[in-house]
């Protein structure tokens, strides 16, 4: 379960594309990454190595659609 989800806008792959830096806590581990306007995620560090990696990616997309694209 994701807790302490934090989000801030940052520069994207080029000047005209938006991106958002996010970080959160899951199972006692802080994870962070960059969410790009096209829906791709660049993880900082190793990313999440748990058994539910696809579910986590879907949850990030859901949170981004709620916080940014409403």
ABEGO torsion letter per residue (X at the ends): XBBGBBBBBBBBABAABBBBBBBBBBGGBBBBBBBBAAGBBBBBEAEBABAAAAAAAAAAAAAAAAAAAX
